[in-house]
Amino acid sequence: LFFSFALLIRPSRLRSKGIQALAILALAVLFLWWLFAQDDYHGFISLTEEGVVLFAYALLATVLAEGRPMWVFTMLAVCMLCRYSGIGFIPAFLLYLILARRGKEAIWLAITGLVFFLVFLLIPFGWVTLEKLMHQPQNYIGFSALVWRDSPAVYTSGLGLARFFIPGHMEALHLLLVTLSFLIPIAFVIASYCFRRLIRYDLVPLAALKLSVVVFYNLVTVPYQYLFYTSVWVSLLMAIHMGEGRLGISRSWSWQKTR
């Protein structure tokens, strides 16, 4: 959590002026206080490993906003190893690179993913573990029934859309989760490309990441509250970059090549 917070208050960021930057930092401090002071309520720190997930996605959002290609590809792989909530962003980002005529970066993205897949998953654990991981999301449907029986407040008082599907339509929710997690980010990239002359097209990757995370967590079958904090932190990082006027801009490399 402190590493994630440090991404907002780096020395270069402290030199930026303006009420907007101070307001965002104040919100970040308030959010950090909430995570520690109300841990008995949400269990983010004491009961989960979400701090690692939050930092991974925060770092991904940072390097994506600053246009650091190799770091983006590496952090994408790391995020998938931590939690695959942003998995829908990968094909959308690949499509963005292709449409933006960034074939070299698209190839590097595929190579990086393949290397991480082989080195950190397939070679050390084999196909059996891979098959279990592929079927793991389906197990959450049965788990949701247990949560509904023992802790219905997770659905009645929590975030997300699962409250409208519990208890008898969780299969439909899971299908929506799998489908829309990929479909919506891809559709967003295609629509952005069609209107690229009217928008900041270099901001599309970061927006697609945020969109994919929002869709995933709002359709998750067991919507524990702590799951939504990663998306909040990504929003804060996007806002702080926008407040500095640096969003989507890199001195060494730019996402956009399309004319």
C-alpha positions in Angstrom: 0.0 0.0 0.0 2.8 2.4 0.8 4.5 1.7 -2.4 1.3 2.3 -4.2 0.9 5.6 -2.4 4.5 6.5 -3.3 3.5 6.4 -6.9 1.3 9.5 -6.2 3.8 11.5 -4.2 7.1 10.9 -6.2 9.4 14.0 -6.0 8.6 14.9 -9.6 4.9 14.9 -8.7 5.4 17.0 -5.6 6.8 19.8 -7.8 3.5 20.0 -9.7 1.3 22.9 -8.5 -2.4 23.4 -8.4 -5.4 22.7 -6.3 -6.4 19.7 -8.4 -3.2 17.9 -7.6 -3.6 18.7 -3.9 -7.2 17.5 -3.9 -6.2 14.2 -5.5 -3.4 13.7 -2.9 -5.9 14.5 -0.1 -8.3 11.9 -1.5 -5.4 9.4 -1.6 -4.5 10.1 2.0 -8.1 9.7 3.0 -8.4 6.4 1.1 -5.2 5.1 2.7 -6.5 6.1 6.1 -9.7 4.2 5.4 -7.9 1.0 4.4 -6.0 1.0 7.7 -8.5 2.5 10.1 -11.5 0.4 8.9 -9.7 -2.9 8.3 -12.0 -4.6 10.8 -14.9 -3.7 8.4 -13.4 -4.6 5.0 -10.5 -6.9 5.8 -8.4 -5.5 3.0 -5.1 -5.7 4.9 -5.6 -8.4 7.5 -7.6 -11.0 5.4 -6.5 -10.6 1.8 -3.4 -10.2 -0.5 -5.1 -7.4 -2.3 -2.3 -5.0 -1.4 0.0 -6.8 -3.9 -2.7 -6.7 -6.5 -3.3 -3.0 -5.9 0.4 -2.2 -6.3 0.7 -4.2 -9.5 -2.2 -2.5 -11.2 -1.2 0.9 -9.9 2.3 0.4 -11.4 0.7 -0.8 -14.6 -1.5 2.3 -14.8 1.6 4.5 -14.1 3.8 3.1 -16.8 0.9 3.0 -19.2 0.1 6.7 -18.6 3.8 7.6 -19.1 4.2 5.5 -22.2 6.9 3.1 -21.2 6.4 0.2 -23.5 8.6 -2.6 -22.1 7.5 -1.8 -18.6 3.9 -1.9 -19.7 4.3 -5.4 -21.2 6.1 -6.6 -18.1 3.6 -5.2 -15.7 0.7 -6.7 -17.8 2.2 -10.1 -17.3 2.7 -9.4 -13.5 -0.9 -8.3 -13.1 -2.2 -11.4 -14.7 -0.1 -13.5 -12.3 -1.5 -11.5 -9.4 -5.2 -11.3 -10.4 -6.7 -11.5 -13.9 -9.2 -8.8 -13.4 -7.7 -6.8 -16.3 -7.5 -9.7 -18.7 -10.0 -8.1 -21.1 -7.5 -5.3 -21.5 -4.9 -7.5 -23.2 -6.7 -8.2 -26.5 -8.1 -4.6 -26.5 -4.5 -3.2 -26.1 -3.2 -5.5 -28.7 -5.9 -4.3 -31.1 -5.0 -0.7 -30.2 -1.3 -1.2 -31.1 -2.3 -2.8 -34.4 -4.7 0.0 -35.3 -2.1 2.6 -34.3 0.4 0.9 -36.6 2.6 -0.2 -33.7 3.3 -3.7 -35.0 6.7 -3.9 -33.3 5.2 -3.2 -29.9 2.3 -5.7 -30.6 4.9 -8.4 -31.2 6.8 -7.5 -28.1 3.6 -7.7 -26.1 2.9 -11.2 -27.4 6.5 -12.3 -26.7 6.5 -11.0 -23.2 3.2 -12.7 -22.4 4.5 -16.0 -23.8 7.8 -15.8 -21.8 5.9 -15.1 -18.6 3.5 -17.9 -19.3 6.2 -20.5 -19.9 8.6 -19.4 -17.2 6.2 -18.7 -14.3 3.3 -21.0 -15.1 3.7 -23.8 -17.6 7.3 -25.0 -16.9 7.2 -25.0 -13.1 3.6 -26.2 -12.6 2.7 -28.1 -15.8 -0.6 -28.6 -17.6 -2.5 -30.0 -14.7 -2.3 -26.7 -12.7 -3.1 -24.8 -15.9 -6.3 -26.8 -16.3 -7.3 -26.2 -12.7 -6.7 -22.5 -13.1 -8.9 -22.4 -16.3 -11.8 -24.1 -14.4 -11.3 -22.0 -11.2 -13.7 -19.2 -12.2 -16.5 -21.7 -12.7 -16.0 -22.8 -9.0 -17.0 -19.3 -7.9 -20.6 -20.0 -9.0 -20.9 -22.7 -6.3 -19.0 -20.5 -3.8 -21.5 -17.7 -4.4 -24.3 -19.9 -3.0 -22.3 -20.4 0.2 -21.6 -16.7 0.6 -25.3 -15.9 0.0 -26.3 -18.4 2.7 -23.7 -17.3 5.3 -23.2 -13.6 4.5 -26.0 -12.2 2.4 -24.8 -8.7 3.2 -22.0 -9.2 0.7 -24.7 -8.9 -2.0 -27.4 -6.8 -0.4 -25.0 -4.1 0.9 -22.1 -4.4 -1.4 -21.1 -3.0 -4.8 -21.5 -4.6 -8.2 -24.4 -6.1 -10.1 -24.4 -9.6 -8.5 -27.2 -8.6 -6.2 -29.5 -8.7 -9.2 -28.5 -12.3 -10.1 -28.2 -14.0 -6.7 -29.2 -16.7 -6.0 -30.6 -18.4 -9.1 -29.0 -16.7 -12.0 -25.3 -16.7 -11.2 -24.5 -18.8 -14.3 -25.9 -15.9 -16.4 -23.8 -13.4 -14.5 -20.7 -15.5 -15.0 -21.4 -15.6 -18.7 -21.8 -11.9 -18.8 -18.5 -11.5 -16.9 -16.6 -13.6 -19.3 -18.2 -12.1 -22.4 -18.3 -8.4 -21.5 -14.8 -8.4 -19.9 -13.5 -8.9 -23.4 -16.2 -7.4 -25.6 -16.6 -3.9 -24.0 -12.8 -2.9 -24.0 -12.5 -4.2 -27.6 -15.6 -2.3 -28.7 -14.3 0.8 -26.9 -11.0 0.6 -28.8 -12.7 0.2 -32.1 -15.1 3.1 -31.4 -12.2 5.3 -30.3 -10.3 4.5 -33.5 -13.4 5.5 -35.6 -13.5 8.8 -33.8 -9.7 9.2 -33.4 -9.6 12.7 -35.0 -12.1 14.0 -32.4 -10.5 12.6 -29.2 -7.1 12.2 -27.5 -6.4 8.9 -29.1 -3.2 8.4 -27.0 -5.4 8.2 -23.9 -7.3 5.2 -25.2 -5.0 2.5 -23.6 -5.3 3.8 -20.1 -9.1 4.4 -20.5 -9.4 0.8 -21.8 -7.5 -0.5 -18.8 -9.8 1.3 -16.4 -12.9 0.2 -18.3 -11.8 -3.5 -18.3 -11.2 -3.4 -14.5 -14.6 -1.7 -13.8 -16.5 -4.2 -16.0 -14.8 -7.2 -14.4 -15.3 -6.1 -10.7 -18.9 -5.0 -11.3 -19.8 -8.4 -12.8 -17.8 -10.6 -10.4 -19.8 -13.4 -8.8 -18.7 -12.8 -5.2 -18.3 -9.0 -4.8 -16.3 -8.6 -1.7 -15.8 -4.9 -1.0 -12.0 -5.1 -0.9 -12.0 -6.1 -4.6 -13.1 -2.6 -5.7 -10.3 -0.7 -4.1 -7.8 -1.5 -6.9 -10.1 0.2 -9.4 -10.2 3.3 -7.1 -6.5 3.6 -7.0 -6.2 3.3 -10.8 -8.6 6.2 -11.0 -6.5 8.3 -8.6 -3.4 7.7 -10.7 -5.2 8.6 -13.9 -6.4 11.8 -12.2 -3.0 12.8 -10.9 -1.4 12.3 -14.3 -4.1 14.3 -15.9 -3.7 17.1 -13.4 0.0 17.3 -14.3 -0.8 17.4 -18.0 1.4 14.4 -18.5 -1.3 11.8 -19.3 -0.4 9.8 -22.4 2.8 11.7 -23.0 6.3 10.3 -23.0 9.5 12.0 -24.0 11.0 8.8 -25.3 8.0 7.1 -26.8 4.4 7.7 -27.7 1.5 5.3 -28.1 0.1 7.1 -31.1 1.4 6.7 -34.6 -1.9 6.7 -36.5 -2.6 9.8 -38.6 
